[in-house]
């Protein structure tokens, strides 16, 4: 992957897209189908020609870029602390998983299996979402630090919503992998936050 602010901003926007979905589902039991599809389908784009093509286009990441600006934009932004926590924890988790090739291999095989099922089911079908959730549960959920999701207990305890949250966490992990491949790091989010905000704002203004 080409290391650049543009590509790092795309990857970070993908991560924020996924973590915002987690926060929304946990608190409202609902999600935007278009955003959910973009996040989950990124899992199946494992050999992209460009970083942008992982998500189809920069335009598809508009919600994630808006969230990036809100989270990192400074005094005029509206950061959500739950989303911040989910994002940072997923970055730490990706680092742990990256150091365990057998874990990444199992995740990759699971995603390949889910992709095969997509010849019979839509990406947002409950069968696909349940399988993606199982991949996360079986391979990631017990690795520290665990992502602790807060929200409305009514939704968190419902299997359908819990599966959606886990599937989005898996999509967030995929974005974290992309972020690392593009040269990103947790330190760069701090040191380069204004550059990412500027790039995301530029992308948003040109869409």
N, C-alpha and C positions, 0 to 999 in steps of 0.2 A: 504494500500500500504506500502511496506517496505521502510523505510527511509534509503537511502544510496546515496553516490556520484554517483554510477553507474546508479541508477534509476533517480536521479535528472538530470543527464546529458542526459538521454534519453528524459525526458520530455522537457527539455530546448532545445534540438535539434529539437524536434517536433514543438516547438514554433517558432524557427528560420526558419524551413522549411516553415511554413505557412506564416510568415511575408516576407520572401524572395519572395515567390510566389506573394504576394500582390504588392511588389515593382516592380517586373518584369512585371506583367500584366499591372499595371498602366503606366509604361513607354514604354512598347513595344507592348502591346496588345497580347502577346503570353505567353505560359507556357509549361513546360515539362509535358506531359500527365502522365508519370509515377510518378513524384513528386506530381502532383495534385491528382492523385488517392490515393496515400499513405496518404496525408493530409486529404482528405475528408472521406476516409473510416475509419479513426480513430474516426470520430464522431459516427459511428455505433457500435464500439467495446466498449460497455458500461459496460460489466462485464468480464473483461479480467482475465486470470489466472496469468499473469505476466505483468509488466509495458512494457516490450519489445514487448509483443504480441499485444499491442494497435496499433503498427505500423507494425506488421507482423514479423519483425526481426530488429536487430541493423543495419544490412546491408542496409535495406530500408531507414534508416535515414542518410545515408552517406552525402547527400547534406546539411542536417541540421547540421550535425556535422562539416562539413567544414565551414559553415557559423558561427557556434559557435566559432570556433578557430579564424576566421577572425575578429569577433566582439569583442572577449574578450582577444585575444592573446597578446596584448601589442604592442610594437614598431614595430615589424615585420609583424603585421597583417594589414588587409585592411578593417577597419570598415566602414559600410555604415550608415550614420546618420539617414536616413529615416527608415531603418530597426530597428535601435536602438530605435527610437521614437515609432514606431508601437509596438515593443515588450514591452517596458515599459508601454505604455498606455493600452495594453491588460492585463498586470498583474494587473494594477490598476482597470480596468473594472471587471476583474474576482473577485477581492476582493469586489467590490460593488455588483455584482450579487450574490455572495455567501451570502451576508448579507440580500438578499431578496429572501427567499425560493420560493415565488410565481413566481418569474421570472425564476428561475432555473427549476421549475416544468413545466412552459409553454414551455421552450426551450426543455426539455426532451420529452414532448408530441409531439412537432413538429418534433423532430428527429425520434421518433418512427414512425410517419406518413410517413416521407421520407423514412425510412427503409422499410416500407411495400411496397412503390412504387417501390423499387429496385427489386421486383419480376417481374416487367414488364419493367423496364428501367435500363440501365447501370448507374453506379455511375456518370459518366461524361456526361450523357445526359443533355441537356439544361433544361429539366423538373425538374430533381433532383436538379441541381445547382440553378435554379430559386427558388425552394422551400426552399433550405437551405439559400439562400439570404434573402428570406422573413422572415424566422425565426429570422435572425440577425436584419433585419430592424424593425420588429414588437416588438422585446423584448430587444434589446441591443443598437441600434443606438442613442436613445435619452437619455441614461444614461451617465452622466459625469464621467470622461473625455471622450469625443468622440474621436474616431480615425479619424483624418483628413488625408486623403490619397492625396498625391501629385503625379503628373505625367503629361502625355500628355493628354490635354483636349479632343482630338479626341477620345481617348479610354475611358476616365472617363465618357464621356457623352453617350457612347453606352451601351444600356441595357445589352447586352450579357457580355461585359467586366465588367460592374459594378456588375452584379450578381456573376461573378467569384470572384471578389475582396471580396464581402461580404461573400460568402461561405468560402473563405480562412480565413477571419477574424473570422468566427465562429469556424473553425478548430483550429485557434490560441487560441481562448478562451478555447476550449477543452483541448489543451496542457497546458494552464495556470492552469486549474483545476487539471490536472494530476501532474503538478509541485507542487502545494500546497499539494495535497494528499501525495506526496513523501517527504514532509517536506521542500519544497523550499520556499523562500521569496525573495523580492526585495533586502533586505540587504545581503542575501547570495550570490547573483550574484556579489556584490561588494567584499565582504569579502572572498568569495571562488572561485573567478573567475579563478585563476590559477589551482585549483584542477579540475574544469570542463574542462578547456583547456587540461590539462594533460590526463584526462579520455577520452575525445573525440579524442585526438591524438592517444591514445592507441587503441581505437576502430578502428580508421581509418587504423592504421598500421597492425591490425590483420585481416582485411577484405580481 
